[in-house]
Amino acid sequence: MVTQPAADRSATLKTDAAVELPDSAAPTLDAAALAELAPFGEERVVEVGDVLFRAGDQSSDFLVVLEGAVDIIRPDVEGDVLITTHVAGRFLGELTMVTGQRLYLTARVAQRGRVLAIPVDEFRRVMSSKPDLADTIFSAFVARREALRVGEGARAVRIIGSRYSREAMALRAFAARSRLPHTWIDLEGADDVEVLLADMGFRPRDTPVVVTSTGVLRRPSPGEFAEHLGLTFRPQPGYLFDLVVVGSGPAGLAAAVYGASEGLNTVSLDAFSTGGQAGASSRIENYVGFPNGISGEDLAARAAVQAQRLGARLNAPCEVAGLRVEEGFLVMVLADGSEIPARTVIIAAGARYQRLAVDNLERFEGAGVYYAATDLEARICGGQQVIVVGGGNSAGQAAIYLAQQGSQVSIVIRSGDLTHSMSHYLIERINAEPRIELITNTEVRALAGDPHLHHVELEHTPTGERRTVDCSGLFCFIGAEPATKWLAGLLELDSKGFILTDRSLPDSITSGPRFATRNPFPFEASVSGIFAVGDVRSGSMKRVAAAVGEGSSAVRSAIEHIATISD
Ligand SMILES: Cc1cc2nc3c(=O)[nH]c(=O)nc-3n(C[C@H](O)[C@H](O)[C@H](O)COP(=O)(O)OP(=O)(O)OC[C@H]3O[C@@H](n4cnc5c(N)ncnc54)[C@H](O)[C@@H]3O)c2cc1C
């Protein structure tokens, strides 16, 4: 705890942006709840001006205000900004308590009093042993995060860049998918951006720039951004995980939830961010229990919070570049060279959409060519003419969503119709949507525009006839490729590169000594202790619900494997 000289609060704080938190975000603990918490921590007397935690700190005790008041502040070079004030009975903190993210707000005592300080390990014990309290605390953390994402708290992280910049798009997509409170400042749209940049010693060409309470990053990659926020994996020498999950799409998140809930020390690593392909979908309509559909980002965010609440660690961006077997254990080699040993591995690395074979593609990726159709991309296209390439369900979902956002959409497919590649309900919706046209027997040949995509050249393949059409966004959902290159031959794959498991394993494996006394466990791959689930698995259904089911079920197999190696 750092003590600052007591000062006149109103003279040093901008208070006009303070938010009244909704009740769900600011519960008051009653005497019985406080008595339950008391044995987990210790009481401290606090004086006006004491800083209980500071933006940039790695973590904080869980703090409950017993008497007095504590301000939550966003530090700013132009003067600290008051976000909210917690009074007696309220507790401090938000989702950073479980995600491991560095703190981005500061807590300063506004009125002398007492706090109950519960160390992080003891806080975890509260969360696992006191379900009613855990519900109240967790619900408040989630509600606070939502309030901070839209309110003044979002200004704690600012991303400044061009809406047409690929690097800026990558940072925004990472922040959005990770549900980070942040503000986007558009070079093309906001007033005085150049002045703001000049004040920091930057010019527009130095963007994207990320400004946080603790630093300014010039043109960071999502990985550097995540590291600055404390979200990347920090190796713990000598630590052996029960379960490492590769990929945090629907299958990986489900494996993390079930792994952690079954008491396995679980970490899920994703090369990009949580959500996988599902995170690229604006609306999933066929997931059981959500009659009105749910956005992939929402579904993934809920699953991520659930996994973390149960004790799983989720880290991203964190690419697994290799996997080897060493003395009976499995060792993940990360792209930065660090290694993570584990007893079992569930590979849920999914698939990636293939890129179009056209010149200049790279120049337009993120600047008109997209592999996701969420709110972020739809806003950039701003209701203009767009093209969706592909005839599968993902293309259909994307086309409907973009049309609903006001765009005129052309679906371009190589074949003559959609019936063999798209679900019936989507075809009906497309037929009924006047803003969508279907262009068959056609391929994209060229892209043009400066700096952003403006035109696309299409070829009608049977006749060879070419035409140029206006296009502010080209959404690419063609043939998914399994993310298995990093396995470098370790596992048996099918002819398209998907991982073979259990009954589809070749006879040479199933008739070998490993399976002399038992059949392969469900989802077991050709190397002991490794399981494959979701889109990356050969023969999988390529749907969210199927991926979730497989991820959950494979944990049972992982537990059985651990039992066999522990015997
Ligand atoms: C736009 C769109 C709309 C869709 N709509 C629907 C729908 O409405 N209904 C439906 O049922 N399905 C839909 N799908 C399909 C569905 O999203 C997928 O079937 C599902 O996401 C598969 O889940 P998964 O976890 O197996 O893989 P993925 O979702 O592909 O996730 C894999 C994850 O692994 C990570 N990864 C890959 N390699 C590595 C590595 N080496 N190291 C670390 N991480 C790695 C990736 O970054 C990714 O996040 C849609 C797909 C798209 C793209």
The ligand as a MOL file (V3000), in Angstrom:
LIG
                    3D

  0  0  0     0  0            999 V3000
M  V30 BEGIN CTAB
M  V30 COUNTS 53 58 0 0 0
M  V30 BEGIN ATOM
M  V30 1 C -18.3290 -16.6670 -39.8940 0
M  V30 2 C -18.6490 -18.0170 -39.3320 0
M  V30 3 C -19.9450 -18.3080 -38.9560 0
M  V30 4 C -20.2680 -19.5620 -38.4270 0
M  V30 5 N -21.5430 -19.7870 -38.0330 0
M  V30 6 C -21.8650 -20.9560 -37.4510 0
M  V30 7 C -23.1790 -21.1850 -36.9520 0
M  V30 8 O -24.0560 -20.3490 -37.0490 0
M  V30 9 N -23.4380 -22.3760 -36.3510 0
M  V30 10 C -22.4930 -23.3560 -36.2120 0
M  V30 11 O -22.7750 -24.3830 -35.6050 0
M  V30 12 N -21.2280 -23.1580 -36.6740 0
M  V30 13 C -20.8980 -21.9980 -37.2920 0
M  V30 14 N -19.6280 -21.8000 -37.7600 0
M  V30 15 C -18.6420 -22.8990 -37.6230 0
M  V30 16 C -18.0970 -22.9370 -36.1840 0
M  V30 17 O -17.6910 -21.6410 -35.8060 0
M  V30 18 C -16.9490 -23.9180 -36.0640 0
M  V30 19 O -17.4060 -25.2050 -36.3810 0
M  V30 20 C -16.3760 -23.9210 -34.6330 0
M  V30 21 O -15.9060 -22.6480 -34.2690 0
M  V30 22 C -15.2540 -24.9360 -34.4910 0
M  V30 23 O -14.7320 -24.8370 -33.2130 0
M  V30 24 P -13.2500 -25.3310 -32.8370 0
M  V30 25 O -13.0450 -24.9280 -31.4220 0
M  V30 26 O -13.1050 -26.7380 -33.2130 0
M  V30 27 O -12.2570 -24.5360 -33.7900 0
M  V30 28 P -12.0580 -23.0000 -34.0890 0
M  V30 29 O -13.3000 -22.2510 -33.8150 0
M  V30 30 O -11.4830 -22.9400 -35.4560 0
M  V30 31 O -10.9810 -22.5270 -33.0210 0
M  V30 32 C -9.6400 -22.9630 -33.1020 0
M  V30 33 C -8.7490 -22.0170 -32.3310 0
M  V30 34 O -7.4460 -22.5870 -32.2750 0
M  V30 35 C -6.4830 -21.5810 -32.4110 0
M  V30 36 N -5.2320 -22.1700 -32.9110 0
M  V30 37 C -4.9930 -22.7350 -34.1240 0
M  V30 38 N -3.7320 -23.1690 -34.1850 0
M  V30 39 C -3.1540 -22.8770 -33.0040 0
M  V30 40 C -1.8530 -23.0700 -32.4700 0
M  V30 41 N -0.8860 -23.6770 -33.1640 0
M  V30 42 N -1.5980 -22.6160 -31.2170 0
M  V30 43 C -2.5610 -22.0220 -30.4760 0
M  V30 44 N -3.8080 -21.8070 -30.9600 0
M  V30 45 C -4.1010 -22.2420 -32.1850 0
M  V30 46 C -7.1080 -20.5980 -33.3920 0
M  V30 47 O -6.5480 -19.2970 -33.2480 0
M  V30 48 C -8.5800 -20.6560 -32.9910 0
M  V30 49 O -8.9070 -19.6350 -32.0690 0
M  V30 50 C -19.2660 -20.5570 -38.2940 0
M  V30 51 C -17.9500 -20.2730 -38.6860 0
M  V30 52 C -17.6360 -19.0150 -39.1990 0
M  V30 53 C -16.2220 -18.7100 -39.5970 0
M  V30 END ATOM
M  V30 BEGIN BOND
M  V30 1 1 1 2
M  V30 2 1 2 3
M  V30 3 2 2 52
M  V30 4 2 3 4
M  V30 5 1 4 5
M  V30 6 1 4 50
M  V30 7 2 5 6
M  V30 8 1 6 7
M  V30 9 1 6 13
M  V30 10 2 7 8
M  V30 11 1 7 9
M  V30 12 1 9 10
M  V30 13 2 10 11
M  V30 14 1 10 12
M  V30 15 2 12 13
M  V30 16 1 13 14
M  V30 17 1 14 15
M  V30 18 1 14 50
M  V30 19 1 15 16
M  V30 20 1 16 17
M  V30 21 1 16 18
M  V30 22 1 18 19
M  V30 23 1 18 20
M  V30 24 1 20 21
M  V30 25 1 20 22
M  V30 26 1 22 23
M  V30 27 1 23 24
M  V30 28 2 24 25
M  V30 29 1 24 26
M  V30 30 1 24 27
M  V30 31 1 27 28
M  V30 32 2 28 29
M  V30 33 1 28 30
M  V30 34 1 28 31
M  V30 35 1 31 32
M  V30 36 1 32 33
M  V30 37 1 33 34
M  V30 38 1 33 48
M  V30 39 1 34 35
M  V30 40 1 35 36
M  V30 41 1 35 46
M  V30 42 1 36 37
M  V30 43 1 36 45
M  V30 44 2 37 38
M  V30 45 1 38 39
M  V30 46 1 39 40
M  V30 47 2 39 45
M  V30 48 1 40 41
M  V30 49 2 40 42
M  V30 50 1 42 43
M  V30 51 2 43 44
M  V30 52 1 44 45
M  V30 53 1 46 47
M  V30 54 1 46 48
M  V30 55 1 48 49
M  V30 56 2 50 51
M  V30 57 1 51 52
M  V30 58 1 52 53
M  V30 END BOND
M  V30 END CTAB
M  END
